[in-house]
């Protein structure tokens, strides 16, 4: 008797094939396995139907069009894959529940806010320990390079090339590695942190670059909790669509300020966006444009450039 093929087994086969191609699919994998368990619980057999896909999308605890749209977006590549083996597989049209993404305006930090954040780290306990210097250097690196917080926390001692002034960022969000050139002031700050770390913990040949007072690698949740404490002390009021200013908004700020500097140097924004996109590790330049926010400073200088163009003073 032929064993019954479950939806879970079909999804597991799909995820294995995609991950062999280098796709992590952490979030999407969990969602697809949830769909598979949903289908198996209903006793579904045969090709995936349109009704099954829509029913699963609508079964989310948060019953909003955005949630349903995101579920179908995750499901759609799996449907295409299954259609190669089962021609009866239904295709769900793009945008059936509306857009799957909604861009909330980020908090674009002002220079004095970044300076205040770094200064506020001096109050972290114990004030004579490594912790204040660790967070000052970490937040400063994020502001100077636009790294993702996960990338900064995964840095190891050997990832800093002190001679060339480069960071090696390994196996990032899209399983890619890249080299990140550092400004001399950023490199100097990292060197000072290494000196402070060795004074506190002794010489470390390898291991995590950013560590706690006990020498252990910083955890993402710990860093976010510490940031929330500092943010509360500073009394920031969020500017944008999120309830509070976030660490990830530092990355948004870096990209916006990089484009602003480009305008001020009278450089071509199209060329600089390609460079910024590569620097921050985006797969497509369109992802970098997603990070841009129409700040007053950026719109002012863009308007000035446009006026020059209209008057014939710029190409």
C-alpha positions in Angstrom: 0.0 0.0 0.0 1.4 3.4 -1.0 2.1 5.6 2.0 0.0 8.7 2.3 1.8 11.9 1.3 1.2 14.7 3.8 1.4 18.4 3.2 4.0 18.7 5.9 6.2 16.3 4.0 5.7 18.3 0.8 6.6 21.5 2.5 9.7 19.9 4.1 10.9 18.8 0.7 10.4 22.3 -0.7 12.3 23.9 2.2 15.1 21.4 1.9 15.5 22.2 -1.8 15.4 26.0 -1.3 17.9 25.9 1.6 20.3 23.9 -0.5 20.2 26.9 -2.8 21.2 29.2 0.0 17.9 30.5 1.2 17.4 30.6 5.0 13.6 30.9 4.9 13.4 31.1 8.7 10.2 33.1 8.9 8.7 31.8 5.7 9.6 28.2 6.6 7.6 28.5 9.9 4.7 30.0 8.1 4.7 27.3 5.4 4.8 24.5 8.0 1.9 26.2 9.7 0.0 26.0 6.4 0.9 22.4 6.0 -0.3 21.4 9.5 -3.5 23.4 8.8 -4.1 21.5 5.6 -3.3 18.1 7.1 -5.6 18.8 10.1 -8.4 19.4 7.6 -7.7 16.1 5.9 -6.9 17.8 2.6 -5.7 15.5 -0.2 -4.7 16.2 -3.7 -3.6 19.5 -5.3 -3.6 22.7 -3.3 -6.8 24.5 -4.0 -7.6 28.2 -4.1 -10.2 27.8 -1.3 -7.6 26.1 0.9 -5.0 28.9 0.4 -7.6 31.6 1.2 -9.0 29.7 4.2 -5.5 29.4 5.7 -4.7 33.0 5.0 -7.9 34.0 6.9 -7.2 31.7 9.9 -4.6 34.0 11.3 -5.2 35.3 14.9 -4.8 38.9 13.6 -7.6 39.1 11.1 -6.5 42.1 9.0 -6.1 42.3 5.2 -2.4 43.0 5.6 -2.0 39.7 7.6 -3.9 37.7 5.0 -1.9 39.3 2.2 1.4 38.5 3.8 0.4 34.9 4.3 -0.5 34.5 0.7 2.8 36.2 -0.3 4.7 33.5 1.7 2.6 30.7 0.2 2.8 31.8 -3.5 6.4 30.6 -4.2 5.5 27.2 -2.7 2.4 27.0 -5.0 4.6 27.7 -8.0 7.0 25.0 -6.9 4.2 22.5 -6.4 2.7 23.3 -9.8 5.8 21.7 -11.4 4.7 18.4 -9.9 1.0 18.8 -9.7 -0.6 20.7 -12.6 -3.8 21.0 -10.6 -2.2 23.3 -8.0 -4.1 26.6 -7.8 -2.4 30.0 -8.3 -3.5 32.8 -6.0 -3.4 36.2 -7.9 -1.0 38.9 -6.7 -2.7 41.4 -4.5 -5.8 39.3 -3.8 -6.1 40.7 -0.3 -4.4 44.0 -1.2 -0.7 45.0 -0.6 1.4 42.6 1.5 3.7 45.4 2.7 3.1 48.6 4.6 6.0 51.0 5.1 5.8 52.7 8.5 7.9 55.9 8.5 11.0 55.3 10.6 12.5 57.6 13.2 15.3 59.5 11.4 17.8 60.4 14.1 19.2 63.9 14.3 22.9 64.3 15.0 22.4 65.5 18.5 20.2 62.4 19.3 23.0 60.0 18.2 25.5 62.0 20.3 23.1 62.0 23.3 22.6 58.2 22.9 26.3 57.6 23.0 26.8 59.9 25.9 24.0 58.2 27.8 25.9 54.9 27.7 28.3 56.3 30.3 25.5 55.9 32.9 25.2 52.2 32.4 26.1 50.1 35.4 28.7 49.3 36.4 30.1 52.6 35.3 33.7 51.5 35.8 33.1 48.2 33.9 33.3 47.4 30.2 29.5 47.7 29.6 29.4 51.5 29.0 32.3 51.4 26.5 30.8 48.3 24.8 27.5 50.1 24.1 29.1 53.4 23.2 31.2 51.6 20.6 28.4 49.4 19.3 25.9 52.3 18.8 28.7 54.4 17.3 29.5 51.6 14.8 25.9 51.3 13.8 25.6 55.0 13.2 28.9 55.2 11.2 28.3 52.2 9.0 24.6 51.4 8.9 25.2 47.8 9.9 22.3 45.7 10.9 22.3 45.0 14.7 22.6 41.3 14.0 25.7 41.9 11.8 27.4 44.0 14.5 26.7 41.4 17.2 28.0 38.5 15.0 31.3 40.3 14.4 34.4 38.4 15.7 37.8 39.8 16.6 39.4 38.5 13.4 36.8 40.2 11.3 38.5 43.6 11.7 41.4 44.3 9.3 43.3 46.9 11.1 45.8 47.5 8.2 43.2 47.9 5.4 40.6 49.5 7.7 37.9 46.9 6.7 35.2 44.9 8.4 34.3 41.5 7.1 30.6 40.9 7.6 30.0 37.2 7.2 26.8 35.3 6.1 24.4 38.1 6.6 20.6 38.3 6.0 20.7 36.8 2.5 23.6 34.4 3.2 26.1 36.9 1.7 29.4 38.2 3.0 30.8 41.6 2.3 33.7 44.0 3.1 32.8 47.3 4.8 35.4 50.1 4.6 35.7 52.1 7.8 36.4 55.8 8.3 39.6 56.5 10.2 37.7 57.8 13.2 35.5 54.7 13.3 38.6 52.5 13.1 40.2 54.5 16.0 37.1 54.0 18.1 37.2 50.2 17.5 40.9 50.1 18.4 40.2 52.0 21.7 37.5 49.5 22.5 39.9 46.6 22.0 42.3 48.3 24.4 39.6 48.8 27.0 38.5 45.2 26.5 42.0 43.8 27.0 42.5 46.0 30.1 39.2 44.6 31.5 39.3 40.9 30.4 42.9 40.3 29.2 44.0 39.6 25.6 41.5 37.8 23.4 42.7 36.3 20.2 39.3 35.3 18.8 35.6 35.2 19.7 32.9 37.9 19.7 34.0 41.4 19.1 31.4 43.0 21.3 31.2 41.3 24.7 29.7 41.7 28.2 31.6 42.4 31.4 32.1 38.6 31.7 33.5 38.2 28.2 30.4 36.6 26.7 29.0 37.7 23.3 26.2 40.2 23.6 22.7 38.9 22.9 20.2 40.6 20.6 17.5 40.8 23.3 19.9 42.2 25.9 21.0 45.0 23.5 17.4 45.9 22.7 16.5 46.0 26.4 19.5 48.2 27.2 18.5 50.5 24.3 15.0 50.8 25.6 16.4 51.8 29.0 18.5 54.6 27.4 15.7 55.7 25.2 13.4 56.1 28.2 16.0 58.1 30.0 16.5 60.4 27.1 12.8 61.0 26.8 12.6 60.7 23.0 9.3 61.1 21.3 9.1 59.0 18.1 8.9 60.8 14.8 7.3 58.4 12.3 4.9 55.5 12.3 6.4 53.3 15.0 5.5 53.7 18.7 9.1 54.3 19.7 12.5 55.0 18.1 14.2 51.7 17.3 17.8 50.5 16.9 17.0 49.6 13.3 16.1 53.3 12.6 19.9 54.0 12.9 20.3 52.1 9.7 17.5 54.1 8.0 19.3 57.3 9.3 22.6 56.2 7.8 21.1 55.7 4.4 19.3 59.0 4.4 22.3 60.9 5.6 24.5 59.2 3.0 22.2 60.5 0.2 22.1 63.9 1.8 25.9 64.1 1.8 25.9 63.1 -1.8 23.6 65.9 -2.7 25.7 68.4 -0.8 28.8 67.2 -2.7 26.9 67.7 -5.9 27.2 64.1 -6.9 24.8 62.0 -8.9 22.3 60.3 -6.6 21.8 57.4 -8.9 25.4 56.5 -8.8 25.7 56.9 -5.0 22.6 54.8 -4.4 24.3 51.9 -6.1 27.3 52.4 -3.8 25.2 52.7 -0.7 23.2 49.6 -1.6 26.4 47.6 -1.9 27.8 49.1 1.3 24.8 48.2 3.5 24.4 44.7 1.9 21.2 45.0 0.0 20.5 42.5 -2.7 18.7 45.1 -4.9 19.0 48.9 -5.0 15.2 49.1 -4.7 15.6 47.8 -1.2 17.8 50.8 -0.4 15.3 53.2 -1.9 12.7 51.6 0.5 14.9 53.0 3.4 14.7 56.6 2.2 12.5 59.1 4.1 11.7 62.5 2.9 13.3 64.5 5.7 13.2 68.3 5.6 17.0 68.5 5.1 16.9 66.0 2.2 13.9 67.6 0.5 15.5 71.1 0.9 18.7 70.1 -0.9 16.8 68.0 -3.5 14.6 71.0 -4.2 17.7 73.2 -4.7 19.2 70.7 -7.1 15.9 70.6 -9.0 15.8 74.4 -9.2 19.3 74.4 -10.6 18.2 71.8 -13.2 15.3 73.9 -14.3 17.5 77.0 -14.6 20.0 75.0 -16.7 22.7 75.1 -14.1 22.9 71.3 -13.7 22.5 68.3 -16.0 
